[in-house]
Amino acid sequence: MQLGLGLDLYRGAAVELPVELVRRVESLGYHSVWTAEAYGTDAFSPLAYLAAVTRRIKLGTAVVQIAARTPAATAMQAMTIDALAGGDRVILGLGVSGPQIVEGWYGQPWGVPNQRLREYVAIVRKVLARQPLTNDGPEYPLPYTGPGSLGQGKALRSILHPNPRIPVWLAAGGPANAALAAEVADGFLPMGWGPQGDDVYAEPLGRGFARRGGRPTSYEVFGGVTVAITDDVSGALAAMKPLTAMYVGGMGSATHNYHREAMARRGFPDAAARIHELWMAGRKDEAVKAVPDEYHDEVCLVGSEQRIRRRWPTWTCRGLTGLIVRSEDPGGYELLAELAGTRDRASEAT
């Protein structure tokens, strides 16, 4: 099991980059460090900074929003950071976000996100391969010849000779984009991969792999885990509920809320509907209380070290190749490095 460090900088009112923590997990053999974006801190800038103060840990986005940049601009940023970092370090994770952000923050139409994501990946691949940049799809026609154009666009190739091996991963929750991740990407960042993740995503992933002629041996699936070393399990679980209630209840509309849908897919459809109902009615405290304990407990490692050690084997048979770890206690990162054996592999590498 590979381990990544998840940084939630995008939630903060100020940028506080935990450089020493990143360096520590790098020394523990962690595979990667991951950033994200919503409508504040962007995902790329912190990785550029970390490229200068680390040596080998991979630099991943989980995720950058495709509405924020054209495909060529995203490819430019990824390949520039990868070059500055020495090569073979950037992992480009892409996601569609949701209509409230896409249309409200970026001023872009929601449109057909699955088609948009498909074309986006294809264009990024062409940039990284230094191919003349053309695209015949309806979402990103290149060269552009539509309204307002002069008709002088050229099929350009990157001036920089980029690393063509920069992997492209897709984040998805629904079946259409999960299948697309299996078909066109190098890795999958699932939303809501619980104990039944293999079963929940088996059909769409299988469909996507069939379209590409089988699953590549190097294909990665990274889920997420929060680690809390504590003797107060119920208290730790309760502390997670407000954020979950906000995302499930209010991060999206009545028709489009991927966090609510992810909770339902994991086997909690009634709870998801109730949380949304309460949150929209302004009864936020009740929405928080409606989050089931088991919703967090089955996808987090919470409790004493002994409890976490007992539960660890259930994580190694979930069909994941890696875990993006979040913990407020540095000891949580140490413990998982021991359980996953990354500390030993790091020692052998040095």
KOLGUGU-64082 format. One record per residue (C-alpha): residue in three letters; x, y, z. Coordinates in steps of 0.001 Angstrom, whole numbers. Layout:
<nodes>
+------+---------+---------+---------+
| resn |       u |       v |       w |
+------+---------+---------+---------+
|  ALA |       X |       Y |       Z |
...
+------+---------+---------+---------+
</nodes>
This chain:
<nodes>
+------+---------+---------+---------+
| resn |       u |       v |       w |
+------+---------+---------+---------+
|  MET |       0 |       0 |       0 |
|  GLN |    1402 |    3387 |   -1046 |
|  LEU |     754 |    6421 |    1129 |
|  GLY |     126 |   10047 |     230 |
|  LEU |    -202 |   13150 |    2393 |
|  GLY |   -3384 |   15119 |    1828 |
|  LEU |   -3171 |   18894 |    2317 |
|  ASP |   -6440 |   20805 |    2644 |
|  LEU |   -5021 |   24259 |    2041 |
|  TYR |   -8055 |   25249 |     -13 |
|  ARG |  -10212 |   25354 |    3128 |
|  GLY |   -8130 |   27997 |    4895 |
|  ALA |   -8516 |   31761 |    4995 |
|  ALA |   -4713 |   32018 |    4858 |
|  VAL |   -2068 |   29832 |    3230 |
|  GLU |    -158 |   27796 |    5792 |
|  LEU |    2042 |   25258 |    4016 |
|  PRO |    3345 |   22575 |    6430 |
|  VAL |    6775 |   22187 |    4847 |
|  GLU |    8303 |   20288 |    7763 |
|  LEU |    5449 |   17787 |    7772 |
|  VAL |    5896 |   17214 |    4035 |
|  ARG |    9611 |   16670 |    4542 |
|  ARG |    8898 |   14302 |    7425 |
|  VAL |    6522 |   12095 |    5462 |
|  GLU |    8975 |   12110 |    2562 |
|  SER |   11586 |   10664 |    4926 |
|  LEU |    9006 |    8076 |    6023 |
|  GLY |    8693 |    6829 |    2459 |
|  TYR |    5400 |    8454 |    1559 |
|  HIS |    4747 |    8210 |   -2151 |
|  SER |    3130 |   11616 |   -2716 |
|  VAL |    1723 |   14858 |   -1368 |
|  TRP |   -1625 |   16126 |   -2687 |
|  THR |   -3235 |   19556 |   -2977 |
|  ALA |   -6700 |   20658 |   -4061 |
|  GLU |   -8653 |   23765 |   -4974 |
|  ALA |  -12191 |   25095 |   -4693 |
|  TYR |  -12597 |   28892 |   -4864 |
|  GLY |   -9585 |   30241 |   -3020 |
|  THR |   -6111 |   28718 |   -2882 |
|  ASP |   -5150 |   27064 |   -6152 |
|  ALA |   -3677 |   23569 |   -6304 |
|  PHE |    -573 |   24193 |   -8422 |
|  SER |    1212 |   27007 |   -6567 |
|  PRO |    1855 |   25058 |   -3331 |
|  LEU |    3311 |   22179 |   -5362 |
|  ALA |    5728 |   24532 |   -7101 |
|  TYR |    6931 |   25667 |   -3686 |
|  LEU |    7216 |   22096 |   -2406 |
|  ALA |    9199 |   21092 |   -5492 |
|  ALA |   11995 |   23355 |   -4253 |
|  VAL |   12092 |   22066 |    -667 |
|  THR |   11709 |   18309 |   -1219 |
|  ARG |   13749 |   15727 |   -3117 |
|  ARG |   11699 |   12806 |   -4329 |
|  ILE |    8108 |   12812 |   -3043 |
|  LYS |    5617 |   13008 |   -5896 |
|  LEU |    3527 |   16160 |   -6250 |
|  GLY |    -127 |   15469 |   -6984 |
|  THR |   -3297 |   17470 |   -7504 |
|  ALA |   -6450 |   15970 |   -6064 |
|  VAL |   -7754 |   17819 |   -7866 |
|  VAL |   -7434 |   20777 |  -10210 |
|  GLN |  -10776 |   21892 |  -11608 |
|  ILE |  -10974 |   21722 |  -15367 |
|  ALA |  -13215 |   24803 |  -15553 |
|  ALA |  -10394 |   26876 |  -14055 |
|  ARG |   -8002 |   26596 |  -16995 |
|  THR |   -7926 |   25549 |  -20587 |
|  PRO |   -6419 |   22088 |  -21103 |
|  ALA |   -3270 |   23610 |  -22582 |
|  ALA |   -2833 |   25950 |  -19597 |
|  THR |   -3192 |   23048 |  -17161 |
|  ALA |    -662 |   21000 |  -19105 |
|  MET |    1734 |   23974 |  -19103 |
|  GLN |    1578 |   24311 |  -15326 |
|  ALA |    1983 |   20588 |  -14705 |
|  MET |    4936 |   20181 |  -17047 |
|  THR |    6648 |   23332 |  -15744 |
|  ILE |    6460 |   22172 |  -12120 |
|  ASP |    7604 |   18697 |  -13139 |
|  ALA |   10617 |   20158 |  -14931 |
|  LEU |   11509 |   22350 |  -11953 |
|  ALA |   11159 |   19334 |   -9646 |
|  GLY |   13597 |   17243 |  -11679 |
|  GLY |   11104 |   15175 |  -13652 |
|  ASP |    8792 |   12249 |  -12963 |
|  ARG |    7350 |   13856 |   -9854 |
|  VAL |    4060 |   15493 |  -10867 |
|  ILE |     761 |   13603 |  -10936 |
|  LEU |   -1991 |   15579 |  -12634 |
|  GLY |   -5326 |   14829 |  -10998 |
|  LEU |   -8316 |   16380 |  -12764 |
|  GLY |  -11932 |   16813 |  -11738 |
|  VAL |  -15061 |   18605 |  -12935 |
|  SER |  -16114 |   20153 |   -9580 |
|  GLY |  -19836 |   21053 |   -9520 |
|  PRO |  -22180 |   23464 |  -11283 |
|  GLN |  -22265 |   25969 |   -8424 |
|  ILE |  -18508 |   26523 |   -8713 |
|  VAL |  -18208 |   26013 |  -12467 |
|  GLU |  -20938 |   28499 |  -13311 |
|  GLY |  -20730 |   30724 |  -10227 |
|  TRP |  -16965 |   31077 |   -9748 |
|  TYR |  -15515 |   30446 |  -13201 |
|  GLY |  -18410 |   31686 |  -15307 |
|  GLN |  -18344 |   28551 |  -17428 |
|  PRO |  -21339 |   26486 |  -18571 |
|  TRP |  -21826 |   23148 |  -16838 |
|  GLY |  -22567 |   21630 |  -20231 |
|  VAL |  -21703 |   17956 |  -20728 |
|  PRO |  -18974 |   17319 |  -18123 |
|  ASN |  -18170 |   13782 |  -19244 |
|  GLN |  -17459 |   14888 |  -22825 |
|  ARG |  -15553 |   17916 |  -21558 |
|  LEU |  -13368 |   15723 |  -19355 |
|  ARG |  -12688 |   13293 |  -22187 |
|  GLU |  -11518 |   16057 |  -24522 |
|  TYR |   -9540 |   17708 |  -21728 |
|  VAL |   -7468 |   14584 |  -21115 |
|  ALA |   -6861 |   14097 |  -24835 |
|  ILE |   -5605 |   17658 |  -25243 |
|  VAL |   -3340 |   17448 |  -22187 |
|  ARG |   -1859 |   14244 |  -23599 |
|  LYS |   -1154 |   15962 |  -26914 |
|  VAL |     617 |   18855 |  -25189 |
|  LEU |    2792 |   16471 |  -23155 |
|  ALA |    3631 |   14497 |  -26302 |
|  ARG |    4554 |   17728 |  -28160 |
|  GLN |    2040 |   16988 |  -30887 |
|  PRO |     470 |   19794 |  -32955 |
|  LEU |   -2450 |   20922 |  -30842 |
|  THR |   -5692 |   20151 |  -32609 |
|  ASN |   -9022 |   18924 |  -31301 |
|  ASP |  -12238 |   18266 |  -33215 |
|  GLY |  -14539 |   17928 |  -30197 |
|  PRO |  -17396 |   20315 |  -29399 |
|  GLU |  -16068 |   21333 |  -25970 |
|  TYR |  -12554 |   22505 |  -26903 |
|  PRO |  -12268 |   23011 |  -30684 |
|  LEU |   -8632 |   23696 |  -31584 |
|  PRO |   -7592 |   25779 |  -33375 |
|  TYR |  -10574 |   27896 |  -32427 |
|  THR |  -12632 |   29174 |  -35370 |
|  GLY |  -15866 |   30122 |  -33626 |
|  PRO |  -17506 |   33484 |  -32869 |
|  GLY |  -15017 |   36276 |  -32418 |
|  SER |  -12097 |   34446 |  -33986 |
|  LEU |   -9848 |   35857 |  -36690 |
|  GLY |   -9342 |   32427 |  -38204 |
|  GLN |   -5600 |   32702 |  -37654 |
|  GLY |   -5144 |   30042 |  -34987 |
|  LYS |   -2252 |   27634 |  -35540 |
|  ALA |   -1792 |   24038 |  -34424 |
|  LEU |    1160 |   24768 |  -32134 |
|  ARG |    3524 |   22434 |  -30317 |
|  SER |    4996 |   23058 |  -26876 |
|  ILE |    8232 |   25058 |  -26891 |
|  LEU |    9279 |   23292 |  -23712 |
|  HIS |   10125 |   19642 |  -24252 |
|  PRO |    7992 |   18250 |  -21422 |
|  ASN |    8082 |   14943 |  -19657 |
|  PRO |    5600 |   12884 |  -21701 |
|  ARG |    5202 |   10444 |  -18811 |
|  ILE |    3349 |   12832 |  -16490 |
|  PRO |     427 |   10667 |  -15355 |
|  VAL |   -3121 |   11935 |  -15619 |
|  TRP |   -5576 |   10742 |  -12990 |
|  LEU |   -9290 |   11464 |  -12829 |
|  ALA |  -11453 |   12079 |   -9788 |
|  ALA |  -14990 |   10785 |  -10076 |
|  GLY |  -17950 |    9640 |   -8075 |
|  GLY |  -20596 |    8793 |  -10641 |
|  PRO |  -20441 |    5810 |  -12977 |
|  ALA |  -19916 |    7742 |  -16229 |
|  ASN |  -16771 |    9533 |  -15104 |
|  ALA |  -15512 |    6480 |  -13217 |
|  ALA |  -15718 |    4527 |  -16457 |
|  LEU |  -13940 |    7362 |  -18257 |
|  ALA |  -11155 |    7274 |  -15634 |
|  ALA |  -10614 |    3591 |  -16376 |
|  GLU |  -10701 |    4189 |  -20116 |
|  VAL |   -8401 |    7189 |  -20584 |
|  ALA |   -6509 |    7910 |  -17340 |
|  ASP |   -3515 |    6485 |  -15503 |
|  GLY |   -5210 |    6492 |  -12124 |
|  PHE |   -8515 |    6933 |  -10324 |
|  LEU |   -9342 |    9170 |   -7346 |
|  PRO |  -12737 |    7876 |   -6212 |
|  MET |  -15207 |    9846 |   -4150 |
|  GLY |  -16487 |    7645 |   -1367 |
|  TRP |  -14500 |    4397 |   -1682 |
|  GLY |  -15574 |    2506 |    1416 |
|  PRO |  -15279 |   -1169 |    2351 |
|  GLN |  -17492 |   -2005 |    -622 |
|  GLY |  -15581 |     210 |   -3027 |
|  ASP |  -14608 |   -2679 |   -5238 |
|  ASP |  -18254 |   -3662 |   -5615 |
|  VAL |  -19582 |     -93 |   -5988 |
|  TYR |  -17158 |     779 |   -8787 |
|  ALA |  -16629 |   -2655 |  -10341 |
|  GLU |  -19116 |   -2212 |  -13191 |
|  PRO |  -18086 |    1255 |  -14439 |
|  LEU |  -14372 |     568 |  -14031 |
|  GLY |  -14733 |   -2760 |  -15805 |
|  ARG |  -16578 |   -1054 |  -18631 |
|  GLY |  -13852 |    1543 |  -19005 |
|  PHE |  -11000 |    -959 |  -18891 |
|  ALA |  -12767 |   -3058 |  -21533 |
|  ARG |  -12832 |     -50 |  -23869 |
|  ARG |   -9068 |     353 |  -23598 |
|  GLY |   -8349 |   -3349 |  -23943 |
|  GLY |   -7745 |   -4212 |  -20307 |
|  ARG |   -6463 |   -2692 |  -17085 |
|  PRO |   -2857 |   -1460 |  -17328 |
|  THR |    -586 |   -3093 |  -14783 |
|  SER |     520 |     327 |  -13543 |
|  TYR |   -3014 |    1652 |  -12995 |
|  GLU |   -3485 |    3285 |   -9577 |
|  VAL |   -6532 |    3733 |   -7341 |
|  PHE |   -5958 |    6043 |   -4373 |
|  GLY |   -8614 |    6441 |   -1714 |
|  GLY |   -8543 |    8662 |    1349 |
|  VAL |   -8283 |    8002 |    5075 |
|  THR |   -8348 |   10215 |    8148 |
|  VAL |   -6286 |    8981 |   11083 |
|  ALA |   -7033 |   10034 |   14664 |
|  ILE |   -5161 |    8404 |   17537 |
|  THR |   -7418 |    8835 |   20542 |
|  ASP |   -9142 |    7025 |   23391 |
|  ASP |  -12358 |    8919 |   22621 |
|  VAL |  -13642 |    7291 |   19445 |
|  SER |  -17115 |    8780 |   19635 |
|  GLY |  -15710 |   12256 |   20248 |
|  ALA |  -13367 |   11981 |   17260 |
|  LEU |  -16183 |   10815 |   15017 |
|  ALA |  -18430 |   13630 |   16250 |
|  ALA |  -15743 |   16170 |   15345 |
|  MET |  -15874 |   15006 |   11722 |
|  LYS |  -19626 |   15413 |   11357 |
|  PRO |  -19985 |   19196 |   10885 |
|  LEU |  -17841 |   19216 |    7746 |
|  THR |  -19647 |   16170 |    6371 |
|  ALA |  -23045 |   17726 |    7066 |
|  MET |  -21984 |   20911 |    5281 |
|  TYR |  -20766 |   19025 |    2201 |
|  VAL |  -23651 |   16530 |    2030 |
|  GLY |  -26276 |   19088 |    2986 |
|  GLY |  -25115 |   22276 |    1349 |
|  MET |  -22199 |   21815 |   -1064 |
|  GLY |  -24358 |   21607 |   -4139 |
|  SER |  -27928 |   22068 |   -5229 |
|  ALA |  -31014 |   19912 |   -4826 |
|  THR |  -30270 |   18295 |   -8203 |
|  HIS |  -26449 |   18254 |   -8191 |
|  ASN |  -24587 |   17325 |   -5004 |
|  TYR |  -21864 |   14754 |   -5537 |
|  HIS |  -21117 |   14422 |   -1847 |
|  ARG |  -24725 |   13503 |   -1146 |
|  GLU |  -24652 |   11006 |   -3990 |
|  ALA |  -21377 |    9536 |   -2717 |
|  MET |  -22895 |    8970 |     726 |
|  ALA |  -25868 |    7262 |    -870 |
|  ARG |  -23641 |    5014 |   -3002 |
|  ARG |  -21791 |    3899 |      89 |
|  GLY |  -25014 |    2561 |    1571 |
|  PHE |  -26434 |    5596 |    3415 |
|  PRO |  -29138 |    6946 |    1070 |
|  ASP |  -31668 |    7741 |    3806 |
|  ALA |  -29113 |    9571 |    5923 |
|  ALA |  -27909 |   11550 |    2907 |
|  ALA |  -31442 |   12654 |    2040 |
|  ARG |  -32205 |   13572 |    5640 |
|  ILE |  -29004 |   15602 |    6085 |
|  HIS |  -29766 |   17534 |    2901 |
|  GLU |  -33357 |   18164 |    3995 |
|  LEU |  -32306 |   19455 |    7417 |
|  TRP |  -29450 |   21593 |    6088 |
|  MET |  -31612 |   23251 |    3454 |
|  ALA |  -34224 |   23985 |    6140 |
|  GLY |  -31611 |   25821 |    8191 |
|  ARG |  -31566 |   23110 |   10883 |
|  LYS |  -27827 |   22654 |   10689 |
|  ASP |  -27283 |   21274 |   14183 |
|  GLU |  -29808 |   18532 |   13458 |
|  ALA |  -28117 |   17835 |   10119 |
|  VAL |  -24821 |   17312 |   11932 |
|  LYS |  -26439 |   14887 |   14383 |
|  ALA |  -27975 |   12974 |   11447 |
|  VAL |  -24548 |   11916 |   10154 |
|  PRO |  -24187 |    8256 |   11190 |
|  ASP |  -21131 |    7299 |   13257 |
|  GLU |  -20475 |    4308 |   11020 |
|  TYR |  -20282 |    6521 |    7920 |
|  HIS |  -16988 |    7887 |    9219 |
|  ASP |  -15809 |    4913 |   11220 |
|  GLU |  -15721 |    2588 |    8224 |
|  VAL |  -13531 |    4947 |    6166 |
|  CYS |  -11353 |    6402 |    8939 |
|  LEU |   -8808 |    4895 |   11297 |
|  VAL |   -9910 |    6249 |   14647 |
|  GLY |   -9084 |    5108 |   18169 |
|  SER |   -6146 |    3815 |   20121 |
|  GLU |   -3069 |    2503 |   18341 |
|  GLN |   -4252 |    -997 |   19164 |
|  ARG |   -7667 |    -404 |   17570 |
|  ILE |   -6058 |    1079 |   14454 |
|  ARG |   -3631 |   -1838 |   14184 |
|  ARG |   -6512 |   -4307 |   14446 |
|  ARG |   -8464 |   -2552 |   11708 |
|  TRP |   -5539 |   -1973 |    9325 |
|  PRO |   -5771 |   -5386 |    7569 |
|  THR |   -9281 |   -4525 |    6362 |
|  TRP |   -7791 |   -1597 |    4439 |
|  THR |   -5252 |   -3689 |    2566 |
|  CYS |   -7961 |   -5758 |     848 |
|  ARG |  -10196 |   -2965 |    -457 |
|  GLY |   -8843 |   -2893 |   -4007 |
|  LEU |   -6868 |     306 |   -3441 |
|  THR |   -3244 |     764 |   -4452 |
|  GLY |   -2753 |    3812 |   -2243 |
|  LEU |   -4197 |    5963 |     532 |
|  ILE |   -4132 |    9743 |     837 |
|  VAL |   -3738 |   10282 |    4578 |
|  ARG |   -4951 |   13169 |    6720 |
|  SER |   -4230 |   13482 |   10428 |
|  GLU |   -4020 |   16306 |   12938 |
|  ASP |   -1528 |   14213 |   14913 |
|  PRO |    1928 |   13688 |   13348 |
|  GLY |    1884 |   10320 |   15060 |
|  GLY |    -868 |    9260 |   12687 |
|  TYR |    1481 |    9583 |    9720 |
|  GLU |    4190 |    7691 |   11618 |
|  LEU |    1830 |    4865 |   12518 |
|  LEU |     583 |    4383 |    8970 |
|  ALA |    4147 |    4428 |    7638 |
|  GLU |    4879 |    1550 |   10003 |
|  LEU |    1727 |    -385 |    9112 |
|  ALA |    2191 |      74 |    5358 |
|  GLY |    5907 |    -671 |    5498 |
|  THR |    6865 |    2561 |    3772 |
|  ARG |    9390 |    3431 |    6465 |
|  ASP |   11304 |     203 |    5773 |
|  ARG |   11249 |     769 |    2015 |
|  ALA |   12476 |    4332 |    2490 |
|  SER |   15390 |    3075 |    4602 |
|  GLU |   16309 |     528 |    1958 |
|  ALA |   16219 |    3214 |    -755 |
|  THR |   18690 |    5399 |    1132 |
+------+---------+---------+---------+
</nodes>
